[in-house]
Amino acid sequence: MKISKIKFQNFRVYEGENEINLHPNSTKNISIIAGKNGYGKTTFLTSLIWVFYGKMMSEVEDKYRKDIKNAGGYDTFLKTLINRKVLNDYRKDHEKKVIVSVGIELTDILIPSIPCKSVFIKRTFDLKKDTENLEIFIDGLENELTKEVGFEVFINDFILPREIAKFFFFDAEKIVSLAEAKSKAELRNLSKAYSEVLGIKKYEDLKKNLETLLSKLRRNGATQEQQTKLFELTDSENEINEVLNINEDKLKNLERDIINYKITSDNLQEKLIREGNGITLEELQQMKKEREFLKHQSVEIKNKLKKLMDIVPIVIAGKKLLDLKDQLKLEIKSQNESGNKLISIEQINSFSNSFLKNIDSIGIENTLKPSIIEALEKTIIDFNAINKSTNNPAILLDFTDEQYRNFDAVYNNIKTTFSSQFNSVVQEEKNNKIYLSKVYHSIRQAEARKDNPLAQKLREEKNEIEQKINLATIEKGKLLQNIHELQTRLSSIKKVLSEYEKNFKLIEIDKKKFKVTENLLIKINSIIQKIKEDKKYSLQKSIMLGLKKIMHKNDFIYNVRVNVIDDVMDIDLLDKNDEIIDKDSLSKGEQQLYATALLKALVDESGIKFPVFIDSPLQKFDKYHSKNIIKEFYPAISEQVVLFPLLEKELSELEFDYLKPNVNKVFVIENHNNGSSFKSFAVNQLFTHLKQEQDVYAN
């Protein structure tokens, strides 16, 4: 099932008529609807809940129940859905027709016994008539089935059950509450969510009805004295239930306050960063360590550069260096070729001594010997001189073999690797300067503006908010403890009531009813327990599979164990030693990863094919986990996924590049004169548009 288009008319910030065409794609399943805070991302999700469920939207999520309650009831709440400008114009002229409506077209939808291509659902509120109207068209026509079962029932049974809608329209930050469930009350909520996803809720509702019927049948046979005791017990039960409801409302308000405080704290932190005073003392010390490291690195880079600079004059010589190389080659070649031709002094002396001995043997006079030797030496020297002048070049350098090898090494280095080495070191030196400059700038800002009055005020406000968060968290803990105690007392009273009712004598007419009801209750309990036991293993497997895909720590969470005891479900995360990992030890990002894996497992277990809408994606994730979420989670969670990011904060350009292969459509919510509308962009133009907009504001 996919959503092809959505039409808005005067729905809150969307003044007039606005239409968004998602054009579902079988290969690219993600659409982006980006917009600044207050432009209408959350309103978009509210519109979808309203068009599907109307007054029953309070059963989807507590937020809507509170909104309706705070407005003074559903009829008054409907008026809060009207665009302010349209409502103000109506107050000036009551003759004007004011319509607020949302229409949604679904495709690839399978309805038993009704072959169809599309279903169009439209909910309208007419302010002047003070009426709400719901229309459903199948392939553009009204259908008897929808009228017969009722439009609201049709949506709940054939489109998306309201009990699990919150798992398909969710705020990524709020879903962390699933991961933080620890108290019995919170674990009951988790179990309730699981029951809704598995469809067990219908059995559990039937179970409650049967238990109520059994109690009623027993009480019919109570004596007057027993009735008095019974009223006391039921009064106590009702009183505890009322206090429980009050405390649970307080708890939900506290949780909402904590979320709002955290948002305020994050906003103040951003302002502090802009004021240059948004870092802690530990972060400042870390920056100073980084500065010292970069300075040391700079010295090393300069030493490498200095060694290379010694060779630069030789490189600059260019043609002269080549001439030098040619000259040395000629000289070396000449020496190798002529070395054997030239006669050394030792050779001459040896030859002379041998020659003189031979002269002595033939009896030549001694007075003639010196003349003969001199003539011989002169002849040899003349021969060498003639040979040298005719065959060898002029010796200009006369390098030894070792000197020539050293020169050749330098020459080959210049010719091959010197250029890349030099460029690499120069670039390294530039990068180091840039990083060092940034660190210096950050440190100067942090130190220079620590006495900035605005920064001081912002920090004071942030400290106040943090204190409120701490106080609210403590109060939440007390409330949870009180709720647990009340639930324990309530359970005890119910047990006493149950035992007490067993003493009542059933009147004859109710005995058969009681027996049949009791047997049904036993079977229902057995069915519920069997479904939970059977399904918990597939849930364990789904959560573990999700965690392996999106967590970058290998074997950090080695296994998952789902515990189902009565009406409480708990999930244990296990390490390699099968020891339970304390969820409090997880970082906020890791908690959100766990909650995300749990969410996907619940969606998979539901077996319902419906688009998933995610507000505030990637808000708590670091860049490593964001990459895993983008590549492994969003493309797999549903056949159609719609993200509502705050660009650069909840989705960076690099993260968008990872996402891009799966992105089908891109829209930006634009706001003019307090009215929002949708503008479609080519996928590659999303951040180009953002940069152009930033340039406009910068100028």
Order of alpha helices (4+ residues) and beta strands (2+ residues): beta-beta-beta-alpha-alpha-alpha-alpha-beta-beta-beta-alpha-alpha-beta-alpha-alpha-alpha-alpha-alpha-alpha-alpha-alpha-alpha-alpha-alpha-alpha-alpha-beta-beta-alpha-beta-alpha-alpha-beta-alpha-beta-beta-alpha
